[in-house]
Amino acid sequence: MERCIDRAGAERFAPAFKALGHPMRLQLVAGLLDQECNVKHMTECLGVAQATVSQQLAVLRAAGVVTHERKGNQVCYRVTRPWLRQLVRLIAKAQQED
C-alpha cells in the first residue's frame, strides 16, 4: 500500500467522514464552502424544514466540520476544515463523470 494512513490519521479524519455520510450533510458542507450562511437561507436552498437542517448541522458541529457564530439574531455557519474544499470538488467531478 503506497499511500497508507496511519492509525492516528485515520482516527483524526474518521469523524468528519462519518458526518459527511449523509447526503444532506454533504450538500450543506458544499454550500458552506464559498460563504458562511444562516439556517434560514439553508432551509430555503434545500427546501427542507428548519428542524431538519438544524439536526444535520448539529452532527457536523459535533464532528468539527462546521462552526457557528451569532450575528445579531442570526446564527451563521462556516466550514472549519480547509481540505473539504478539495474533497467536494473531487465528488463533484466524479458526479459529472458518472
N, C-alpha and C positions, 0 to 999 in steps of 0.2 A: 504494500500500500504506500504509494508515493506521497500522498498528502494526508497524513494522519492528523487527527485532532486528539490531543492528549485528554486524559480524564478531566483535568481541571478546566480545560477549554470547553469540553462537552457539557460539563455541569454549569459553566457560566452562560452558555448560549441556549441551552435546552429550555429554560422557562420562556424565553422570547419566542422560540419556535413553537412551543406548545400554545402560547397565547395567540399566535398567528394561524393556528389550526382551524379557525372558524372563518367562513367566507366573509361575514360582515366585519369581523375584526380586521381582516386583511384589507378590505375596502376602506375602513376608517383610517388605517395607517397610511395607505396610498394617498388618501385625500389630505392627510395632515402633513405630508412630506413637503409641500410647497409653501404652506402657510398655516399658522395656528387658526383654530376655529372654535366656535361655541357649539353647544349641544343643539340649539335650535336650528342652526344652519345645517348641521349634520343630519338631523331628522328630515329636514326639507329635501336635502340632496338624495338621501337614501329612500325616502318615502316610508319610513317606519316610525313607530311610536317613540316618544322621548324616553320612556322607561327602558325600552329595548336598547337604545343607543347608550344610555347611562349604564346599563348592566354590562355591555360589551366593553365600554371604556374602563369600568372598574377592573375587569380582568386584565386589560392592557396596562393599567396603572400598577396593579399588583405585581406584574411581571417586569416592571421597569421600562416598558416600551414607550409609554407616554407619560407626560406630567401635565399638571394643570396650574393655572394661575387665575386668581379672581381679579377681574377688572370691572369695578363698579358692581352692578348687579348681575354680571355675566361671569361664567367660568370658561376660560379658553384653554384648549388643549394643544399640545405640540408633541412631536416625536422626539425622544431623547437619545436614540441610538443612530448615529450617522450612517452606519453600514446598512441600515434598512433601505436607504435610497437605492443602492446597487441591487439589493435583493428584489425590490419591487420592479426595478427596470428589467431584471432578468425574467421575472414572472410575466411581465407584460410582453416581452419579446417572445417567450415560449407560447403565450396565448395566441399571438399573431401567427406563429408557425404551425399551430395545430389546425 
